[in-house]
Amino acid sequence: MPENTDYMILGYVLGFAILLITLGSIWLRARSLDKDEALLKTLEEEE
């Protein structure tokens, strides 16, 4: 029977890395949207 443990571990590591990158991207975009929303509120109040 072939030994595939290394490939299984690599698959899990890559899957976890992709998940972390995706979550980080979502978090950064949400942070940016919060800043944009705050800027729009301040500009709206100045009018």
PyMOL commands that set and color helices and strands:
alter all, ss='L'
color gray80, all
select helices_A, chain A and resi 5-46
alter helices_A, ss='H'
color red, helices_A
deselect
rebuild
show_as cartoon
